[in-house]
Amino acid sequence: MNLNSIRVKIAGQFNIALLDTGCGTSIISHKFLRKNNLQMTNLKRGQNYVLFAANGSKLRVLGQTTILLNLGGMNVSFDFLVVDNLNQDMILGIDFLEHTKLKLFVQNRK
């Protein structure tokens, strides 16, 4: 695990989530959704069906899901977009950080 990832517990299982302050919307991979037997619903009218990765490539949004996760003893229910072909299981974006009022403290490693 590195400085920009944290352990979260979902349905009793620990998972690694990437913290990404450059990502406006929190997302999970479709593979992660299937592996954890999570339910996906259709997007609401007006929601984005396509997102863009940091390298400019398109990410196809398949739907959305609500996940109850445990973060350091705090239970949080949060809506995630489900994305096809994502190289991370879970990305916690700015929307999640704002919702949980999470504060990041970064120190220099020597």
C-alpha positions, -999 to 999 in steps of 0.1 A, spaced: 0 0 0 13 35 -8 6 70 5 -24 76 -18 -43 45 -9 -63 33 21 -79 2 34 -117 2 35 -139 -26 47 -169 -36 26 -192 -64 37 -166 -76 62 -137 -77 36 -108 -54 34 -101 -37 1 -77 -11 -11 -91 22 -24 -71 49 -42 -75 84 -29 -75 107 -59 -79 145 -53 -78 150 -91 -109 128 -96 -142 147 -91 -164 116 -89 -158 84 -70 -159 53 -91 -155 15 -89 -146 -11 -115 -173 -33 -129 -150 -63 -121 -149 -51 -84 -188 -48 -84 -192 -84 -96 -165 -98 -73 -182 -83 -43 -218 -92 -54 -229 -55 -54 -260 -43 -71 -259 -18 -99 -287 5 -109 -292 26 -141 -279 62 -141 -304 89 -134 -315 112 -163 -288 138 -168 -259 119 -152 -227 115 -172 -223 82 -192 -187 90 -201 -159 101 -178 -123 110 -188 -91 95 -172 -61 116 -164 -45 105 -197 -76 118 -216 -90 83 -225 -127 78 -221 -142 57 -193 -176 42 -200 -200 45 -171 -222 14 -168 -244 24 -139 -242 33 -102 -242 16 -69 -244 25 -32 -218 10 -10 -217 9 28 -180 10 37 -161 12 69 -133 37 70 -113 37 102 -143 27 123 -167 51 106 -195 36 85 -202 56 53 -229 49 27 -219 65 -6 -229 64 -43 -203 53 -68 -203 52 -105 -195 18 -120 -169 20 -148 -159 -5 -174 -122 -14 -177 -109 5 -147 -73 -3 -136 -82 3 -99 -109 -15 -79 -121 17 -62 -112 54 -65 -123 78 -38 -126 112 -55 -132 147 -42 -169 141 -38 -162 113 -13 -135 134 5 -160 163 9 -189 141 20 -168 125 47 -149 157 56 -118 137 52 -85 156 58 -53 145 42 -20 151 59 9 145 36 45 145 48 77 142 30 94 108 30 131 109 34 
